[in-house]
Amino acid sequence: MNKVALLAIHGMGSTQRGFSHELVQDLTRKMNNYFAELVVFKEVYYQHILQNNETEVWHKLAGKLRWDALRQFILFGFADAAGLEHRKELPNSAYQQAQLEIARSLYQVSQQLGSTDKVVVLAHSLGCQVMSCYLWDSAQAAANPANPKVAAGIWRDIQQHAQAIAGKTQLTADDIQFLQGKRLALLVTTGCNIPIFVAAHKQSDIVPFAKPNKDFVWHNYYDKDDVLGWPLAELSPAYGELVTDIRINAGGGILGWISKSWNPMAHGEYWEDKELLDPLAKQLTTLALTGSL
């Protein structure tokens, strides 16, 4: 039987390993307990790169101001974004380390897939920007392998990171193509804040990464009440060609509406919402059984 890989990438703020536990439980139920049989699942976790420094700052400031929980979310969340961009061109930068986590996870799932099995990436919040940058850089490297025009991260010289990614001295051509997304069938983004990173750019500079393969699909879920999650298709004509925006009411249902779905707290509710889970479960099943969407 064919399989499909699902990589889950977390968003901004203090996040623990195992962040996708409820997501896996929900998808298992919706796929009639075939999730484990059909899906090779992997978390992409990068918060450990940033959290210790952020926690040290928080302990120095906590208790001196009001709205501690909100302030902590803002401090950790925006420190994540700033930390990943800070001096990202340097060796072993946070930007490079986060890309290594993605590449390492992709390589690990590749070892469990057949030669035609596909990959789905589900990214939330800041994780959408992290994955977008990874795919941008990998596309630049793919366009000019002999002299990749990549300013930062692992794709300046992917072979230099072969040991860290795959535990071997040299990546094969097939390895590299897989890491570049040649079998990435679907990118699902939720609560995506890419517009925050590109809003100050000239319109002509607001372009997404090139499609990693001809069958690639990008679905972006947003909630109009989520101030950190944005539609993408209107950013530029190039984004409009690549991305399909899907508006949902994250945290729906009676209890969810009362507490979260109508306000900015919706940012953390996407992965528990049936408007995302139902189509994702169907897409995973379809890819596993047919190899295409």
N, C-alpha and C positions, 0 to 999 in steps of 0.2 A: 504493500500500500504506500502511496505517496505521502509525504509530510509537507508541512509548511513551518517555517521558523517565525516566531514572534519575539521581537526585542522590545522591551518597555523601558523608556527613559524618563526619569523623574524630572520634576520642575524645581523652581527656586525654593529657598527656605530650608530649615532644618529637616532633613529626611533620613530615615533609618533604612538599613538594608532590610529587604522583605517588604518594601513599600507596596508591592504589587500583589500581596497575598489575597486581598479581597477581589481584585480583578480576576485572578486565576480561578477563584471559587465561583464567581459569577459566570465566567465564560464556560467553565466546566458544566454548570447547570444548563446553560443555554445551548450547549452542544451535546446534550444528552449523554454526558460523561465520556464523550469521545475526545475531549481536549487532550488528555495525556497520550492517547493513541495517535492523534493526527498532528499535534503541535509540538515543536521543539521550542521550549520557552527559555528566555534568558533576560534577566534584569541588567540594565546598564547603569552602574552606580558611580557617580563622580563626586558626591557631596563630601567624602572624606578628604578630598584635595583642599577644601576651603574651610571646613567647619571649625577646626581647632582655633584658627586665628579669629574667626568671627565670634566664637564663644568667649574668648578672652576679652575682646572688646565689650561684649554684652555684659559680662560680669563686672566690668569697671563702671558701667553706666546704669545698670538695672536698679530699680528702686528709687531713682532720683526724679522720675517723671511719671506722668499719668499714662494710661493706656498701654501697659507693659506688653500685653499679648500682641497688639497691633504693631507697636514699635519694634518688637522682636521680629515679627514677620517682615516688616519693611527693611530693617537693618540686615537680616540674614539674606533676604531675597535680592535686594539691590547690591549688597556686597558680593553675592554670587556673580551677578552680571558684571560688576566692575572688576572683580578678581579675575574672571576668565578673559577679559579684554586687556588687562594691565600687562604691558611689556610682553605681549603674547609671542613676539618674535624670538624671545630668548630661549635657549635650550632648557628643557624641563619646565617650561612655563605651565601654569594651570591650564591654559588653552591646549597645549600639547598633551598634557596628561589626560585631559578629558577625551581628546581624540583617540588616545591609546586605549582607553576603556571601551570606546565604541568598536575600534578595530579588533581588539582582543575578543570581545563578545561575538562579533561577526565571525571571526575565525573559529571560535569554539563551536558555534552552531553549524558552521559549514562542515565540520567533521561528522555531523550526525545526519546530514542531508544527502539525498541522492543527487545525481548529476543534473537533474532538471527541476528539483524542488525549489520553491520560491521563498522569499523573505518578506515579512511585514514589519514595519517599525511603527510603534505607538509612542509618541513623544508628548510631554505635557509642559506648558509654560516655558521656562527658560530652556528646558530640554529641546524644544523646537528650534531655538536659535543654535544650540550646540550641534544638533544634527544637521541643520541647514549649512552651517559653516563647514562641517565635515564633508558634506556632499559637494559644496562649492569647491573646496580645496582638492578633493579627489577628482572632480571633473577637470580642473585646471591641469592636474598631473596627467590625466588620461589624454588630454588634448595635445600635450607636448611631453611625452615620457622622457626624452633625452635631456630636456632642459625645462623642467616644470616651473611655471611662473607662479610660485606659491610663496607667500610672505611669511607664513608661520605654520606651526603644527607639523604633524608627522609626514604630510605629503610633499614636503620639500625634498625628502629622501626616504621613501618608505622602506627601502632595504636596510637602512640604518636601524630600524625599529623591529626587524624581523624576529630577533630573540625575545623582545618584550611582548610581541604580539603572538607569536606562534611557537616559541621555544626552539627555534632553529636558526641557522645562520643565513639562510636565503629563502625568500618567498618565491614560489613558482609564479608563472604568468597567470595560471588559473586562480591562485590565491589572490593575486593583486586585483584581477578583474572582479572577483567576488567581493573583496573589500571595497571596491569602487562602486558597488551597487548594481552589477550587471544582472543580478537576479532579484533585485528589490522591486517587488510588484506593487507595493502599496505603502505610502507614508501617510499615517493618520496623526494629525496634530490637534491638540486640545488646549484651549486657553493660551493660544500662541501670542507671544509678544514681540515678534519680529519687527512690527512697525515702529516700536520704540527705538530700535537700533538703526533704522534707515530713514526715519522721518526728517532728519536734518540734511539728508543727501539731495543733490539735484535729481530731478525726475528721471533724467537720462541714466543716472547711476543706480536706480532702484530696479535691479534685475535679479531674478532668482538663479539658482544653480541650473546647469544644463541637465536635461533628463538623463539619468544614468543608463537607461535602456528605452527602447521604443514603446514598450508596454507599460511603463511606469505610470502610476496614478497617485495623485496627492489629494486627500480629503482633509479639509480644515474645519473643525467644529468650534463654534464660538457661541457665547451667550451674551445677549445685548446688555445684560446687567453686570457682566464681568468686566471690570475696568482694566484688567490685565490681559484679557483675551480679545483678539481682534480678528475681523475678516481680513483676507489677504488679496483677493482677486482684484480689488479696486486700487491696489497700490500702484500698479503700472500695467500696461498692455501685456508685458511678458509674464507677470504674475497671473493675469487674467487667463492666459492661455494654458498655464500649468496647473493652477489650483482650482478646486471646486470648494466653495465655502458652503457650510451646512450650519444653519442656525438652529440651536436647540435651547430648551429651558433646563439647564443643568441643575440637578437636585429637585426634579419635578416630583409630582405626587403631593398629597395633602400635607403631610408632615414636612416634606422638603420645601414646599411653597411657603409655609408659615415661617420657617426658620432661615432658608438659604436661597431658594431659587430666584427670588425677586431682588436680591441685593448682591453686593460685591463678593459675599462669601461663596457665591456660585463658582468661583475660580477653582475651588478644590473638589468639586462634585462631579466632574465630567465622567470619570471612570466608573462611577456607580450608577450612571443614568442609562436607562434602557434605550434611549434614542441614540446612544453611541454603541452600547453593548449588543443590541440586536443585530444591526448591520455588520458589526465587526465579527460576531460569531458566524454569520452567514458567509462573509468574505473569507474567513479562515477555512471554513469547511469547503467552500468552492475551490479555493486554491489548492487545498490538499487533494481533493478528488479529481480536479480537472487540469490544474496547473495554470489556469488563467481566470481572470475576473469576467 
